[in-house]
Amino acid sequence: MNCALITVGDEILIGQVTDTNSVWISKRLSASGIRVGEMVTVSDDASRIRATLDRLMGNYELIIMTGGLGPTKDDITKQTLADYFGSRLITHPEALDRITHFFRVRGRNMLESNIRQADVPEGCEVLMNNQGTAPGMWFEKDGTILVSLPGVPYEMKGLMEDHVLPRLRKIVQKPLVMHKTIMTQGVPESYLAVLLKSWESGLPGCVKVAYLPSPGIVRLRLTLQDHCAEEAEQILKVEIDKLLDIIPEHIFGFDEISLEEALGALLREKQLTLATAESCTGGNIARLITSVPGSSDYFTGSVVAYHDRIKADNLQVDETLISRFGAVSREVVEQMASGVMEIFHTRTAIATSGIAGPSGGTGEKPVGTTWIAVAAGERVYSRKFLFGGSRNRIITQASCSAMQLLRRLVLDMI
């Protein structure tokens, strides 16, 4: 089954809101054997929506549209769909009951605009929204299924999981397409491709590899097609084992696991605690680590030692080392790591100090220069990096590198 995605909303076209819905829907459809051929964003304009539907209807078996189902005047999707399919809006009793209950349990009064959210085009199949007030709608015409969903992400996801995906899985004859993602850190995409050149050239013909880079991380996605269906799992295992032999120090997990999740799982497994001392990363490492549910099992706290006085007074860094070597140095960052371990009584630590830019660099220490120290027990390891790009990109790369260095130290890989 082939599919097109339509996102409705001026706020997306002017860059005020990022369209995350299409990315999420595409991933879920792909896992169900449905290929997305187009993603289109249109404004809150009836003529543009109709023109887009005219182009896509009949050319795709499935169209999923999100947005424009709210209670305000700029939400025109329902009326546009009613006009497009030659019907009228009618009040759907069950939808109205659900909306009434939604407001009653929250102790809020319903406005006329809220009541109108129960109006749907006559002839469509209504999909009940358990997360909000805007129902979804299912249309079928000329061999095309058109599904209209609210643009609010958690409402859209609820309707997809509760209604749309289960129904599509019954319709679609799913081909075997297996994906496996290998998460790597510490080597740029171009260098990784060189390291894996021989491995890649030896892949079976039914296996495709894609390099998906982001700041600090490169994902390797392996895709297996129908014609190696019987041996798919074994082929994946063999190829992943080869990768683990070639680049073991760079692989931190599989599929969509994040680096902070992988580090947290390792610390929990080893029953280790962690504290961070951050200068150039400004608390970003602590933010990432604590974004993982249950991180209180292993993370105790952080010191954002942005000023040299905090490094000296709070982390007990020797001021003569700061004067002699500078704050961005091996000597200082190692003392930061030892100091934060002592303050928080932890078994491991991460410390960072660098020049994130855009100013502050020198000939000896240009923008992007970063020292990272990691500690585990009595062992302290530090390394100098030179990251490139914007300030945010440097901070992201430093954060990823720091977490991966600690993983490797705990695993005795450095």
C-alpha positions as CSV (number, residue, x, y, z in Angstrom):
1,M,0.0,0.0,0.0
2,N,1.3,3.4,-0.9
3,C,0.6,6.5,1.1
4,A,0.7,10.3,1.1
5,L,0.8,12.5,4.2
6,I,-0.8,16.0,4.3
7,T,-0.2,18.4,7.1
8,V,-2.5,21.4,7.4
9,G,-1.4,24.6,9.1
10,D,0.0,28.0,8.5
11,E,2.1,27.7,11.7
12,I,4.2,25.0,10.1
13,L,4.7,26.9,6.8
14,I,6.0,30.0,8.6
15,G,8.3,27.9,10.8
16,Q,6.5,28.6,14.1
17,V,5.8,24.9,14.7
18,T,7.8,21.9,13.6
19,D,5.9,19.1,11.9
20,T,6.8,16.0,14.0
21,N,3.5,14.2,13.1
22,S,4.6,13.2,9.6
23,V,7.9,11.7,10.9
24,W,6.1,9.7,13.6
25,I,3.3,8.5,11.2
26,S,5.9,7.6,8.6
27,K,7.8,5.4,11.0
28,R,4.7,3.6,12.2
29,L,3.4,3.1,8.7
30,S,6.7,1.7,7.5
31,A,6.7,-0.8,10.3
32,S,3.3,-2.0,9.0
33,G,4.5,-2.4,5.4
34,I,3.1,0.9,4.1
35,R,5.4,3.0,2.0
36,V,5.1,6.8,2.2
37,G,5.6,8.4,-1.2
38,E,4.9,12.1,-0.3
39,M,4.7,14.5,2.6
40,V,2.9,17.7,1.8
41,T,2.2,20.8,4.0
42,V,-0.6,23.1,3.0
43,S,-1.9,26.3,4.5
44,D,-5.2,26.8,6.2
45,D,-6.8,27.6,2.9
46,A,-9.7,25.6,1.5
47,S,-8.7,26.0,-2.2
48,R,-5.2,24.8,-1.5
49,I,-6.5,21.8,0.5
50,R,-8.8,20.9,-2.4
51,A,-6.1,21.2,-5.0
52,T,-3.8,19.0,-3.0
53,L,-6.6,16.4,-2.6
54,D,-7.3,16.5,-6.4
55,R,-3.7,15.7,-7.1
56,L,-3.3,12.9,-4.6
57,M,-6.7,11.2,-4.6
58,G,-6.6,8.2,-6.9
59,N,-2.8,8.2,-7.1
60,Y,-2.4,6.9,-3.6
61,E,-4.3,4.1,-1.8
62,L,-4.0,5.9,1.5
63,I,-3.9,9.6,2.5
64,I,-3.5,10.6,6.1
65,M,-4.2,14.3,6.8
66,T,-3.4,16.0,10.2
67,G,-4.5,19.4,11.4
68,G,-7.3,21.9,11.1
69,L,-9.8,20.1,13.4
70,G,-9.7,22.5,16.4
71,P,-12.5,24.7,17.6
72,T,-11.3,28.0,16.2
73,K,-12.2,29.8,12.9
74,D,-8.9,28.9,11.2
75,D,-9.7,25.2,11.6
76,I,-11.4,24.6,8.3
77,T,-10.5,21.0,7.5
78,K,-13.8,19.5,8.4
79,Q,-15.9,21.9,6.3
80,T,-13.4,21.6,3.4
81,L,-13.7,17.8,3.5
82,A,-17.5,18.0,3.7
83,D,-17.6,20.2,0.6
84,Y,-15.0,18.0,-1.2
85,F,-17.0,14.9,-0.8
86,G,-20.3,16.6,-1.5
87,S,-21.8,16.2,1.9
88,R,-22.9,18.4,4.9
89,L,-21.8,18.6,8.5
90,I,-24.0,16.7,11.0
91,T,-23.7,16.3,14.7
92,H,-22.4,12.9,15.7
93,P,-24.2,11.9,19.0
94,E,-21.4,9.7,20.4
95,A,-18.8,12.3,19.7
96,L,-21.0,15.0,21.4
97,D,-21.4,12.7,24.4
98,R,-17.6,12.2,24.7
99,I,-16.9,16.0,24.4
100,T,-19.6,16.8,27.0
101,H,-18.0,14.2,29.4
102,F,-14.5,15.6,28.6
103,F,-15.5,19.0,29.9
104,R,-17.7,17.8,32.7
105,V,-15.0,15.8,34.4
106,R,-12.6,18.8,34.2
107,G,-15.2,21.1,35.7
108,R,-15.1,23.4,32.6
109,N,-18.0,25.0,30.7
110,M,-18.5,24.1,27.1
111,L,-18.5,26.8,24.5
112,E,-20.4,26.7,21.3
113,S,-17.1,26.2,19.4
114,N,-16.5,23.1,21.6
115,I,-19.9,21.7,20.8
116,R,-19.3,22.2,17.0
117,Q,-16.3,19.8,17.3
118,A,-18.9,17.0,17.3
119,D,-19.9,18.0,13.8
120,V,-18.5,15.7,11.1
121,P,-19.1,15.3,7.3
122,E,-22.1,13.1,6.7
123,G,-21.1,9.7,5.3
124,C,-17.6,9.5,6.9
125,E,-16.8,6.9,9.6
126,V,-16.0,8.7,12.9
127,L,-13.0,7.6,14.9
128,M,-13.5,8.4,18.6
129,N,-10.7,10.4,20.2
130,N,-9.9,9.2,23.7
131,Q,-7.3,11.9,24.3
132,G,-9.2,15.1,23.3
133,T,-12.3,16.6,21.7
134,A,-11.7,16.4,18.0
135,P,-12.8,13.0,16.5
136,G,-10.9,11.5,13.6
137,M,-12.6,10.8,10.2
138,W,-12.3,7.9,7.8
139,F,-13.4,8.4,4.1
140,E,-13.2,6.0,1.2
141,K,-13.6,7.1,-2.5
142,D,-12.3,5.8,-5.8
143,G,-9.9,3.3,-4.3
144,T,-8.4,5.8,-1.9
145,I,-8.7,5.8,1.9
146,L,-8.5,9.3,3.4
147,V,-8.0,9.6,7.1
148,S,-8.3,13.0,8.8
149,L,-6.8,13.4,12.3
150,P,-6.2,16.3,14.7
151,G,-2.8,17.9,14.6
152,V,-2.2,17.8,18.4
153,P,0.5,15.1,18.5
154,Y,-0.7,13.1,21.5
155,E,-4.3,13.1,20.1
156,M,-3.1,12.1,16.7
157,K,-1.0,9.3,18.1
158,G,-3.9,8.0,20.2
159,L,-6.2,7.8,17.2
160,M,-3.5,6.1,15.1
161,E,-2.8,3.5,17.7
162,D,-6.4,2.9,18.7
163,H,-8.1,2.9,15.3
164,V,-6.0,3.6,12.2
165,L,-3.1,1.3,12.5
166,P,-5.0,-1.8,13.7
167,R,-7.4,-1.4,10.8
168,L,-4.7,-0.8,8.2
169,R,-2.9,-4.0,9.4
170,K,-6.0,-6.0,8.5
171,I,-6.0,-4.5,5.0
172,V,-2.3,-4.6,4.1
173,Q,-0.5,-7.7,2.9
174,K,2.7,-6.8,4.6
175,P,5.9,-7.6,2.7
176,L,8.9,-8.6,4.7
177,V,11.1,-5.6,5.2
178,M,13.3,-5.8,8.3
179,H,15.2,-2.8,9.7
180,K,17.9,-2.8,12.2
181,T,19.7,0.3,13.4
182,I,23.1,0.3,14.9
183,M,23.8,3.4,17.1
184,T,27.4,4.7,16.9
185,Q,29.3,7.6,18.5
186,G,32.8,9.0,18.2
187,V,33.4,8.7,14.5
188,P,32.1,11.0,11.7
189,E,30.0,9.6,8.9
190,S,32.8,9.8,6.3
191,Y,35.4,8.1,8.5
192,L,32.9,5.5,9.5
193,A,32.2,4.7,5.8
194,V,36.0,4.2,5.3
195,L,36.2,1.9,8.3
196,L,33.3,-0.2,7.0
197,K,34.2,-0.2,3.3
198,S,35.2,-3.9,3.2
199,W,32.3,-4.9,5.4
200,E,29.8,-2.9,3.2
201,S,31.1,-4.4,0.0
202,G,30.6,-7.9,1.4
203,L,27.0,-7.4,2.3
204,P,24.4,-9.8,0.7
205,G,22.5,-8.3,-2.2
206,C,19.3,-8.2,-0.2
207,V,20.8,-5.9,2.5
208,K,21.0,-2.2,2.1
209,V,22.9,0.1,4.5
210,A,22.2,3.8,5.1
211,Y,24.3,6.2,7.1
212,L,22.1,8.7,9.2
213,P,24.3,11.3,10.9
214,S,23.3,13.8,13.5
215,P,25.5,15.9,15.9
216,G,27.7,13.4,17.8
217,I,25.8,10.3,16.6
218,V,25.7,8.3,13.4
219,R,23.0,5.7,12.9
220,L,23.7,2.7,10.6
221,R,20.4,1.4,9.3
222,L,20.4,-2.1,7.8
223,T,17.3,-3.0,5.6
224,L,16.5,-6.5,4.5
225,Q,14.1,-7.0,1.6
226,D,11.7,-9.9,0.8
227,H,14.1,-12.1,-1.1
228,C,16.1,-13.0,1.9
229,A,13.1,-13.6,4.1
230,E,13.9,-17.1,5.3
231,E,17.4,-16.1,6.5
232,A,16.7,-12.5,7.5
233,E,17.3,-12.9,11.3
234,Q,20.5,-15.0,10.8
235,I,21.8,-12.5,8.2
236,L,21.3,-9.6,10.6
237,K,23.0,-11.5,13.4
238,V,26.0,-12.3,11.3
239,E,26.4,-8.7,10.0
240,I,26.0,-7.1,13.4
241,D,28.6,-9.5,14.9
242,K,31.0,-8.3,12.2
243,L,30.4,-4.7,13.1
244,L,30.9,-5.5,16.8
245,D,34.4,-6.9,15.8
246,I,35.3,-3.9,13.6
247,I,34.0,-0.9,15.6
248,P,33.2,-2.2,19.1
249,E,34.3,1.1,20.8
250,H,31.8,3.1,18.7
251,I,28.7,1.0,19.1
252,F,26.5,1.9,22.1
253,G,23.2,0.3,21.2
254,F,20.6,-0.7,18.7
255,D,17.5,0.6,17.2
256,E,16.4,4.0,18.7
257,I,18.1,3.8,22.0
258,S,19.7,7.1,23.1
259,L,23.2,7.4,24.4
260,E,21.8,8.6,27.8
261,E,19.5,5.5,28.0
262,A,22.4,3.2,27.1
263,L,24.7,4.8,29.7
264,G,21.9,4.7,32.3
265,A,21.3,1.0,31.7
266,L,25.0,0.3,32.1
267,L,25.2,2.2,35.4
268,R,22.2,0.5,36.7
269,E,23.5,-2.9,35.7
270,K,26.9,-2.2,37.4
271,Q,25.2,-0.5,40.4
272,L,27.2,2.6,39.9
273,T,26.3,6.2,40.7
274,L,27.2,9.3,38.6
275,A,27.7,13.0,39.1
276,T,28.7,15.6,36.5
277,A,30.8,18.8,36.6
278,E,30.1,20.9,33.6
279,S,31.6,24.1,32.3
280,C,31.2,24.4,28.5
281,T,28.2,22.0,28.4
282,G,26.3,24.2,30.9
283,G,24.3,21.3,32.5
284,N,23.3,19.7,29.2
285,I,24.8,16.3,30.2
286,A,22.8,16.3,33.4
287,R,19.7,17.3,31.5
288,L,20.1,14.4,29.1
289,I,20.8,11.9,31.8
290,T,17.8,13.0,33.9
291,S,15.5,12.9,30.9
292,V,15.5,9.1,31.3
293,P,12.8,7.8,33.6
294,G,14.3,6.2,36.7
295,S,17.6,8.0,36.4
296,S,17.5,8.8,40.1
297,D,18.6,5.2,40.5
298,Y,22.1,6.2,39.5
299,F,22.4,10.0,39.0
300,T,23.0,12.1,42.1
301,G,23.6,15.6,41.0
302,S,25.7,18.1,39.1
303,V,27.8,21.3,39.5
304,V,27.7,23.7,36.6
305,A,31.1,25.3,37.2
306,Y,31.0,27.9,34.5
307,H,33.2,30.4,36.3
308,D,36.7,29.6,37.4
309,R,35.9,30.7,40.9
310,I,33.3,27.9,41.1
311,K,35.8,25.4,39.8
312,A,38.2,26.4,42.6
313,D,35.8,27.0,45.5
314,N,33.3,24.3,44.9
315,L,35.2,21.5,43.1
316,Q,38.5,22.1,44.8
317,V,40.4,22.6,41.6
318,D,43.9,24.0,42.3
319,E,43.9,27.6,41.3
320,T,47.6,27.4,40.3
321,L,46.6,24.8,37.7
322,I,44.0,27.1,36.2
323,S,46.6,29.9,36.1
324,R,49.3,27.7,34.6
325,F,47.3,25.6,32.1
326,G,44.0,27.4,31.7
327,A,40.5,26.3,32.5
328,V,40.4,24.3,29.3
329,S,43.0,21.7,30.1
330,R,43.6,18.1,31.1
331,E,44.8,19.1,34.5
332,V,41.7,21.2,35.4
333,V,39.1,18.8,33.9
334,E,40.6,15.8,35.7
335,Q,40.4,17.7,39.1
336,M,36.8,18.7,38.3
337,A,35.9,15.0,37.8
338,S,37.6,14.0,41.1
339,G,36.1,16.9,42.9
340,V,32.5,16.2,41.9
341,M,32.9,12.6,42.8
342,E,34.0,13.6,46.3
343,I,31.1,16.1,46.7
344,F,28.4,13.7,45.7
345,H,30.0,10.5,47.0
346,T,29.6,8.7,43.6
347,R,31.5,5.9,41.9
348,T,31.7,7.6,38.5
349,A,31.9,11.2,37.2
350,I,32.0,13.2,34.0
351,A,33.6,16.7,33.7
352,T,33.8,19.1,30.7
353,S,35.6,22.3,30.0
354,G,35.9,23.9,26.6
355,I,35.3,26.8,24.3
356,A,31.8,26.5,22.8
357,G,32.0,29.8,20.9
358,P,31.3,31.7,18.8
359,S,34.0,33.8,20.5
360,G,36.7,33.1,23.0
361,G,39.0,31.0,20.9
362,T,42.7,31.5,20.5
363,G,45.3,30.2,18.1
364,E,46.3,27.6,20.7
365,K,42.8,26.8,21.7
366,P,40.4,27.6,18.9
367,V,36.6,27.5,19.3
368,G,35.5,23.9,19.7
369,T,38.4,22.9,21.8
370,T,37.1,20.7,24.7
371,W,38.6,18.7,27.4
372,I,36.5,15.8,28.8
373,A,37.4,13.7,31.8
374,V,35.6,10.6,33.0
375,A,36.2,8.8,36.2
376,A,35.2,5.4,37.5
377,G,36.5,4.4,40.9
378,E,40.2,5.2,41.0
379,R,40.5,5.5,37.3
380,V,40.4,8.9,35.6
381,Y,40.7,9.2,31.8
382,S,40.7,12.5,29.9
383,R,40.8,13.4,26.2
384,K,41.0,16.6,24.1
385,F,38.5,17.2,21.3
386,L,38.2,19.8,18.6
387,F,34.5,20.0,17.7
388,G,33.1,22.1,14.8
389,G,29.9,23.9,14.0
390,S,27.6,26.2,16.0
391,R,27.7,26.7,19.7
392,N,24.7,24.3,20.2
393,R,26.3,21.7,17.9
394,I,29.6,21.9,19.9
395,I,27.7,21.4,23.2
396,T,25.8,18.5,21.7
397,Q,28.9,16.8,20.4
398,A,30.7,17.3,23.7
399,S,27.8,15.9,25.7
400,C,27.6,12.8,23.5
401,S,31.3,12.2,23.6
402,A,31.4,12.6,27.4
403,M,28.7,10.0,27.9
404,Q,30.3,7.5,25.5
405,L,33.7,8.0,27.1
406,L,32.2,7.1,30.5
407,R,30.5,4.0,29.0
408,R,33.9,2.9,27.5
409,L,35.7,3.4,30.8
410,V,33.1,1.4,32.8
411,L,33.3,-1.3,30.2
412,D,37.2,-1.3,30.4
413,M,37.4,-0.3,26.7
414,I,39.8,2.6,27.4
